Amino acid sequence: MFGFGKKKVKQPKRDAPEEIMLTEERKEELLSTISLKIEEVDQVAGEERAKIFEEIGLAYQELGEEDQAIAAFENSISAKKSIGAGYKALLKLYNQKRAQAAKANDEELLQVYLRKMDQMMQISKDVTRGVR
């Protein structure tokens, strides 16, 4: 009646998320957006600067350029601490880099990304508490 004692059928886990192929048109669009935003970022400050860096990071992430995405997201967070799409994407990228370092048995790099993830958690606490 209630299903107590019955074993649940487990769904097999997928090894890796499916990669979405970018069209050449979309790649060109993203690269164009990045170059326009890079020119624009020097003309603004504060929250607007953080938003532009976040947009640049999201574009790089879609292109698969993880290191450039991380740099852009870090610039965004340093311009203004916030918990938005950039914060979440940066935390996800750090976690991916940490997993890669663990898989490669690179203890030094593993510690770098663990510290970066700890810093992100501190930013989350600061934003929640209203600390600037």
PyMOL commands that place a pseudoatom at each C-alpha (Angstrom):
pseudoatom trace, name=CA, resn=MET, resi=1, chain=A, elem=C, hetatm=0, pos=[0.000, 0.000, 0.000]
pseudoatom trace, name=CA, resn=PHE, resi=2, chain=A, elem=C, hetatm=0, pos=[2.639, 2.546, 1.026]
pseudoatom trace, name=CA, resn=GLY, resi=3, chain=A, elem=C, hetatm=0, pos=[5.628, 0.908, -0.555]
pseudoatom trace, name=CA, resn=PHE, resi=4, chain=A, elem=C, hetatm=0, pos=[7.544, 0.333, 2.682]
pseudoatom trace, name=CA, resn=GLY, resi=5, chain=A, elem=C, hetatm=0, pos=[10.357, -2.149, 2.298]
pseudoatom trace, name=CA, resn=LYS, resi=6, chain=A, elem=C, hetatm=0, pos=[10.435, -1.896, -1.472]
pseudoatom trace, name=CA, resn=LYS, resi=7, chain=A, elem=C, hetatm=0, pos=[13.717, -1.046, -3.080]
pseudoatom trace, name=CA, resn=LYS, resi=8, chain=A, elem=C, hetatm=0, pos=[13.773, 2.060, -5.196]
pseudoatom trace, name=CA, resn=VAL, resi=9, chain=A, elem=C, hetatm=0, pos=[15.034, 1.754, -8.718]
pseudoatom trace, name=CA, resn=LYS, resi=10, chain=A, elem=C, hetatm=0, pos=[18.067, 3.997, -8.980]
pseudoatom trace, name=CA, resn=GLN, resi=11, chain=A, elem=C, hetatm=0, pos=[18.659, 5.983, -12.116]
pseudoatom trace, name=CA, resn=PRO, resi=12, chain=A, elem=C, hetatm=0, pos=[22.195, 5.654, -13.486]
pseudoatom trace, name=CA, resn=LYS, resi=13, chain=A, elem=C, hetatm=0, pos=[24.346, 8.728, -13.029]
pseudoatom trace, name=CA, resn=ARG, resi=14, chain=A, elem=C, hetatm=0, pos=[25.668, 10.543, -16.021]
pseudoatom trace, name=CA, resn=ASP, resi=15, chain=A, elem=C, hetatm=0, pos=[29.438, 10.870, -16.038]
pseudoatom trace, name=CA, resn=ALA, resi=16, chain=A, elem=C, hetatm=0, pos=[29.600, 14.370, -17.418]
pseudoatom trace, name=CA, resn=PRO, resi=17, chain=A, elem=C, hetatm=0, pos=[27.103, 17.060, -18.312]
pseudoatom trace, name=CA, resn=GLU, resi=18, chain=A, elem=C, hetatm=0, pos=[26.270, 17.201, -21.976]
pseudoatom trace, name=CA, resn=GLU, resi=19, chain=A, elem=C, hetatm=0, pos=[28.288, 19.809, -23.809]
pseudoatom trace, name=CA, resn=ILE, resi=20, chain=A, elem=C, hetatm=0, pos=[26.319, 22.282, -25.845]
pseudoatom trace, name=CA, resn=MET, resi=21, chain=A, elem=C, hetatm=0, pos=[27.934, 23.006, -29.168]
pseudoatom trace, name=CA, resn=LEU, resi=22, chain=A, elem=C, hetatm=0, pos=[28.192, 26.688, -29.996]
pseudoatom trace, name=CA, resn=THR, resi=23, chain=A, elem=C, hetatm=0, pos=[27.529, 27.796, -33.510]
pseudoatom trace, name=CA, resn=GLU, resi=24, chain=A, elem=C, hetatm=0, pos=[30.107, 29.981, -35.214]
pseudoatom trace, name=CA, resn=GLU, resi=25, chain=A, elem=C, hetatm=0, pos=[27.528, 32.769, -35.249]
pseudoatom trace, name=CA, resn=ARG, resi=26, chain=A, elem=C, hetatm=0, pos=[27.059, 32.528, -31.454]
pseudoatom trace, name=CA, resn=LYS, resi=27, chain=A, elem=C, hetatm=0, pos=[30.833, 32.444, -30.884]
pseudoatom trace, name=CA, resn=GLU, resi=28, chain=A, elem=C, hetatm=0, pos=[31.260, 35.607, -32.956]
pseudoatom trace, name=CA, resn=GLU, resi=29, chain=A, elem=C, hetatm=0, pos=[28.394, 37.243, -31.082]
pseudoatom trace, name=CA, resn=LEU, resi=30, chain=A, elem=C, hetatm=0, pos=[29.975, 36.413, -27.721]
pseudoatom trace, name=CA, resn=LEU, resi=31, chain=A, elem=C, hetatm=0, pos=[33.424, 37.613, -28.793]
pseudoatom trace, name=CA, resn=SER, resi=32, chain=A, elem=C, hetatm=0, pos=[31.908, 40.848, -30.077]
pseudoatom trace, name=CA, resn=THR, resi=33, chain=A, elem=C, hetatm=0, pos=[30.045, 41.336, -26.801]
pseudoatom trace, name=CA, resn=ILE, resi=34, chain=A, elem=C, hetatm=0, pos=[33.240, 40.732, -24.837]
pseudoatom trace, name=CA, resn=SER, resi=35, chain=A, elem=C, hetatm=0, pos=[35.245, 43.263, -26.828]
pseudoatom trace, name=CA, resn=LEU, resi=36, chain=A, elem=C, hetatm=0, pos=[32.507, 45.912, -26.501]
pseudoatom trace, name=CA, resn=LYS, resi=37, chain=A, elem=C, hetatm=0, pos=[32.193, 45.312, -22.757]
pseudoatom trace, name=CA, resn=ILE, resi=38, chain=A, elem=C, hetatm=0, pos=[35.972, 45.463, -22.256]
pseudoatom trace, name=CA, resn=GLU, resi=39, chain=A, elem=C, hetatm=0, pos=[36.002, 48.914, -23.870]
pseudoatom trace, name=CA, resn=GLU, resi=40, chain=A, elem=C, hetatm=0, pos=[33.034, 49.967, -21.764]
pseudoatom trace, name=CA, resn=VAL, resi=41, chain=A, elem=C, hetatm=0, pos=[34.375, 48.743, -18.407]
pseudoatom trace, name=CA, resn=ASP, resi=42, chain=A, elem=C, hetatm=0, pos=[37.035, 51.476, -18.119]
pseudoatom trace, name=CA, resn=GLN, resi=43, chain=A, elem=C, hetatm=0, pos=[34.403, 54.189, -18.395]
pseudoatom trace, name=CA, resn=VAL, resi=44, chain=A, elem=C, hetatm=0, pos=[32.337, 53.144, -15.371]
pseudoatom trace, name=CA, resn=ALA, resi=45, chain=A, elem=C, hetatm=0, pos=[32.874, 52.395, -11.703]
pseudoatom trace, name=CA, resn=GLY, resi=46, chain=A, elem=C, hetatm=0, pos=[31.257, 50.639, -8.783]
pseudoatom trace, name=CA, resn=GLU, resi=47, chain=A, elem=C, hetatm=0, pos=[28.175, 48.534, -9.290]
pseudoatom trace, name=CA, resn=GLU, resi=48, chain=A, elem=C, hetatm=0, pos=[28.011, 49.140, -13.051]
pseudoatom trace, name=CA, resn=ARG, resi=49, chain=A, elem=C, hetatm=0, pos=[31.643, 48.045, -13.422]
pseudoatom trace, name=CA, resn=ALA, resi=50, chain=A, elem=C, hetatm=0, pos=[30.901, 44.872, -11.461]
pseudoatom trace, name=CA, resn=LYS, resi=51, chain=A, elem=C, hetatm=0, pos=[27.917, 44.133, -13.695]
pseudoatom trace, name=CA, resn=ILE, resi=52, chain=A, elem=C, hetatm=0, pos=[29.979, 44.545, -16.874]
pseudoatom trace, name=CA, resn=PHE, resi=53, chain=A, elem=C, hetatm=0, pos=[32.725, 42.240, -15.579]
pseudoatom trace, name=CA, resn=GLU, resi=54, chain=A, elem=C, hetatm=0, pos=[30.026, 39.705, -14.682]
pseudoatom trace, name=CA, resn=GLU, resi=55, chain=A, elem=C, hetatm=0, pos=[28.640, 39.868, -18.237]
pseudoatom trace, name=CA, resn=ILE, resi=56, chain=A, elem=C, hetatm=0, pos=[32.155, 39.396, -19.626]
pseudoatom trace, name=CA, resn=GLY, resi=57, chain=A, elem=C, hetatm=0, pos=[32.675, 36.399, -17.352]
pseudoatom trace, name=CA, resn=LEU, resi=58, chain=A, elem=C, hetatm=0, pos=[29.390, 34.806, -18.371]
pseudoatom trace, name=CA, resn=ALA, resi=59, chain=A, elem=C, hetatm=0, pos=[30.314, 35.231, -22.052]
pseudoatom trace, name=CA, resn=TYR, resi=60, chain=A, elem=C, hetatm=0, pos=[33.755, 33.676, -21.499]
pseudoatom trace, name=CA, resn=GLN, resi=61, chain=A, elem=C, hetatm=0, pos=[32.150, 30.833, -19.566]
pseudoatom trace, name=CA, resn=GLU, resi=62, chain=A, elem=C, hetatm=0, pos=[29.749, 30.127, -22.427]
pseudoatom trace, name=CA, resn=LEU, resi=63, chain=A, elem=C, hetatm=0, pos=[32.736, 30.066, -24.777]
pseudoatom trace, name=CA, resn=GLY, resi=64, chain=A, elem=C, hetatm=0, pos=[34.439, 27.522, -22.522]
pseudoatom trace, name=CA, resn=GLU, resi=65, chain=A, elem=C, hetatm=0, pos=[37.260, 29.907, -21.590]
pseudoatom trace, name=CA, resn=GLU, resi=66, chain=A, elem=C, hetatm=0, pos=[37.310, 29.032, -17.884]
pseudoatom trace, name=CA, resn=ASP, resi=67, chain=A, elem=C, hetatm=0, pos=[40.438, 30.943, -16.851]
pseudoatom trace, name=CA, resn=GLN, resi=68, chain=A, elem=C, hetatm=0, pos=[39.300, 34.186, -18.499]
pseudoatom trace, name=CA, resn=ALA, resi=69, chain=A, elem=C, hetatm=0, pos=[35.829, 33.722, -17.005]
pseudoatom trace, name=CA, resn=ILE, resi=70, chain=A, elem=C, hetatm=0, pos=[37.350, 33.289, -13.542]
pseudoatom trace, name=CA, resn=ALA, resi=71, chain=A, elem=C, hetatm=0, pos=[39.433, 36.463, -13.971]
pseudoatom trace, name=CA, resn=ALA, resi=72, chain=A, elem=C, hetatm=0, pos=[36.382, 38.469, -15.076]
pseudoatom trace, name=CA, resn=PHE, resi=73, chain=A, elem=C, hetatm=0, pos=[34.232, 37.156, -12.226]
pseudoatom trace, name=CA, resn=GLU, resi=74, chain=A, elem=C, hetatm=0, pos=[36.990, 37.927, -9.703]
pseudoatom trace, name=CA, resn=ASN, resi=75, chain=A, elem=C, hetatm=0, pos=[37.144, 41.495, -11.061]
pseudoatom trace, name=CA, resn=SER, resi=76, chain=A, elem=C, hetatm=0, pos=[33.374, 41.723, -10.695]
pseudoatom trace, name=CA, resn=ILE, resi=77, chain=A, elem=C, hetatm=0, pos=[33.478, 40.564, -7.071]
pseudoatom trace, name=CA, resn=SER, resi=78, chain=A, elem=C, hetatm=0, pos=[36.337, 42.950, -6.254]
pseudoatom trace, name=CA, resn=ALA, resi=79, chain=A, elem=C, hetatm=0, pos=[34.405, 45.868, -7.794]
pseudoatom trace, name=CA, resn=LYS, resi=80, chain=A, elem=C, hetatm=0, pos=[31.302, 45.061, -5.735]
pseudoatom trace, name=CA, resn=LYS, resi=81, chain=A, elem=C, hetatm=0, pos=[30.624, 42.149, -3.431]
pseudoatom trace, name=CA, resn=SER, resi=82, chain=A, elem=C, hetatm=0, pos=[27.348, 40.561, -4.461]
pseudoatom trace, name=CA, resn=ILE, resi=83, chain=A, elem=C, hetatm=0, pos=[25.712, 37.179, -4.721]
pseudoatom trace, name=CA, resn=GLY, resi=84, chain=A, elem=C, hetatm=0, pos=[24.375, 36.979, -8.233]
pseudoatom trace, name=CA, resn=ALA, resi=85, chain=A, elem=C, hetatm=0, pos=[24.889, 34.987, -11.390]
pseudoatom trace, name=CA, resn=GLY, resi=86, chain=A, elem=C, hetatm=0, pos=[28.601, 35.842, -11.446]
pseudoatom trace, name=CA, resn=TYR, resi=87, chain=A, elem=C, hetatm=0, pos=[29.117, 34.699, -7.862]
pseudoatom trace, name=CA, resn=LYS, resi=88, chain=A, elem=C, hetatm=0, pos=[27.368, 31.393, -8.522]
pseudoatom trace, name=CA, resn=ALA, resi=89, chain=A, elem=C, hetatm=0, pos=[29.261, 30.825, -11.783]
pseudoatom trace, name=CA, resn=LEU, resi=90, chain=A, elem=C, hetatm=0, pos=[32.596, 31.635, -10.116]
pseudoatom trace, name=CA, resn=LEU, resi=91, chain=A, elem=C, hetatm=0, pos=[31.894, 29.236, -7.267]
pseudoatom trace, name=CA, resn=LYS, resi=92, chain=A, elem=C, hetatm=0, pos=[30.998, 26.545, -9.806]
pseudoatom trace, name=CA, resn=LEU, resi=93, chain=A, elem=C, hetatm=0, pos=[34.220, 27.189, -11.777]
pseudoatom trace, name=CA, resn=TYR, resi=94, chain=A, elem=C, hetatm=0, pos=[36.304, 27.054, -8.585]
pseudoatom trace, name=CA, resn=ASN, resi=95, chain=A, elem=C, hetatm=0, pos=[34.664, 23.751, -7.719]
pseudoatom trace, name=CA, resn=GLN, resi=96, chain=A, elem=C, hetatm=0, pos=[35.435, 22.373, -11.189]
pseudoatom trace, name=CA, resn=LYS, resi=97, chain=A, elem=C, hetatm=0, pos=[39.072, 23.485, -10.902]
pseudoatom trace, name=CA, resn=ARG, resi=98, chain=A, elem=C, hetatm=0, pos=[39.278, 21.953, -7.425]
pseudoatom trace, name=CA, resn=ALA, resi=99, chain=A, elem=C, hetatm=0, pos=[37.910, 18.653, -8.742]
pseudoatom trace, name=CA, resn=GLN, resi=100, chain=A, elem=C, hetatm=0, pos=[40.414, 18.689, -11.621]
pseudoatom trace, name=CA, resn=ALA, resi=101, chain=A, elem=C, hetatm=0, pos=[43.270, 19.327, -9.187]
pseudoatom trace, name=CA, resn=ALA, resi=102, chain=A, elem=C, hetatm=0, pos=[42.085, 16.491, -6.946]
pseudoatom trace, name=CA, resn=LYS, resi=103, chain=A, elem=C, hetatm=0, pos=[41.835, 14.121, -9.906]
pseudoatom trace, name=CA, resn=ALA, resi=104, chain=A, elem=C, hetatm=0, pos=[45.367, 15.078, -10.985]
pseudoatom trace, name=CA, resn=ASN, resi=105, chain=A, elem=C, hetatm=0, pos=[46.645, 14.658, -7.394]
pseudoatom trace, name=CA, resn=ASP, resi=106, chain=A, elem=C, hetatm=0, pos=[47.919, 18.266, -7.423]
pseudoatom trace, name=CA, resn=GLU, resi=107, chain=A, elem=C, hetatm=0, pos=[47.764, 19.039, -3.714]
pseudoatom trace, name=CA, resn=GLU, resi=108, chain=A, elem=C, hetatm=0, pos=[49.068, 22.602, -4.104]
pseudoatom trace, name=CA, resn=LEU, resi=109, chain=A, elem=C, hetatm=0, pos=[46.462, 23.585, -6.701]
pseudoatom trace, name=CA, resn=LEU, resi=110, chain=A, elem=C, hetatm=0, pos=[43.783, 21.797, -4.713]
pseudoatom trace, name=CA, resn=GLN, resi=111, chain=A, elem=C, hetatm=0, pos=[44.581, 23.961, -1.693]
pseudoatom trace, name=CA, resn=VAL, resi=112, chain=A, elem=C, hetatm=0, pos=[44.512, 27.118, -3.836]
pseudoatom trace, name=CA, resn=TYR, resi=113, chain=A, elem=C, hetatm=0, pos=[40.968, 26.415, -4.986]
pseudoatom trace, name=CA, resn=LEU, resi=114, chain=A, elem=C, hetatm=0, pos=[39.816, 25.325, -1.547]
pseudoatom trace, name=CA, resn=ARG, resi=115, chain=A, elem=C, hetatm=0, pos=[41.040, 28.677, -0.179]
pseudoatom trace, name=CA, resn=LYS, resi=116, chain=A, elem=C, hetatm=0, pos=[39.294, 30.514, -3.015]
pseudoatom trace, name=CA, resn=MET, resi=117, chain=A, elem=C, hetatm=0, pos=[36.056, 28.677, -2.221]
pseudoatom trace, name=CA, resn=ASP, resi=118, chain=A, elem=C, hetatm=0, pos=[36.461, 29.629, 1.454]
pseudoatom trace, name=CA, resn=GLN, resi=119, chain=A, elem=C, hetatm=0, pos=[36.882, 33.261, 0.397]
pseudoatom trace, name=CA, resn=MET, resi=120, chain=A, elem=C, hetatm=0, pos=[33.672, 33.002, -1.622]
pseudoatom trace, name=CA, resn=MET, resi=121, chain=A, elem=C, hetatm=0, pos=[31.825, 31.691, 1.422]
pseudoatom trace, name=CA, resn=GLN, resi=122, chain=A, elem=C, hetatm=0, pos=[33.147, 34.643, 3.427]
pseudoatom trace, name=CA, resn=ILE, resi=123, chain=A, elem=C, hetatm=0, pos=[31.868, 37.021, 0.737]
pseudoatom trace, name=CA, resn=SER, resi=124, chain=A, elem=C, hetatm=0, pos=[28.471, 35.351, 1.007]
pseudoatom trace, name=CA, resn=LYS, resi=125, chain=A, elem=C, hetatm=0, pos=[28.475, 35.897, 4.771]
pseudoatom trace, name=CA, resn=ASP, resi=126, chain=A, elem=C, hetatm=0, pos=[29.599, 39.519, 4.383]
pseudoatom trace, name=CA, resn=VAL, resi=127, chain=A, elem=C, hetatm=0, pos=[26.884, 40.286, 1.830]
pseudoatom trace, name=CA, resn=THR, resi=128, chain=A, elem=C, hetatm=0, pos=[24.244, 38.611, 3.980]
pseudoatom trace, name=CA, resn=ARG, resi=129, chain=A, elem=C, hetatm=0, pos=[25.339, 40.614, 7.033]
pseudoatom trace, name=CA, resn=GLY, resi=130, chain=A, elem=C, hetatm=0, pos=[25.596, 43.831, 5.047]
pseudoatom trace, name=CA, resn=VAL, resi=131, chain=A, elem=C, hetatm=0, pos=[29.365, 44.176, 5.576]
pseudoatom trace, name=CA, resn=ARG, resi=132, chain=A, elem=C, hetatm=0, pos=[31.095, 46.137, 2.812]
for i in range(1, 132): cmd.bond("trace and resi %d" % i, "trace and resi %d" % (i + 1))
show_as sticks, trace
zoom trace
